[in-house]
Amino acid sequence: MPLIQVKTSATPDEDQITGLLKQLSASLAKHTGKPESYVMTALKGGQPMTFGGTSDPTCYVEVKSIGSMTSQQTKAMSQDFCSQIEQALGVPANRIYIEFNDAKGAMWGWNGGTFG
């Protein structure tokens, strides 16, 4: 049920993508306290994007999870995810936006049903 989606103007190779997605999956499970078997990750590279009026490498990240994420959790996730993305893709942390969204269980479908 936790999901992290990364959209970036960087053009990583398959090994970079796979490595980063595996790292983000483990980290998201740890931060949310949910089993990694429910975590989904996605990365879309080579996206036309600007940040601050320039087309220098940038990144937009969405994190969704059922339940309530605290400000302490989102601060820790922001620091962790920005660091991982900067290291893996070379996108500076000050060119990464992260949007955190809490979802209601009834609004999240899986396996022919919902979580609520």
ABEGO torsion letter per residue (X at the ends): XBBBBBBBABBBBAAAAAAAAAAAAAAAAAAAGBBAAABBBBBBBGBBBBBGGBABBBBBBBBBBBEBBBAAAAAAAAAAAAAAAAAAAGBBAAABBBBBBBBBAAABBBGGBBAX
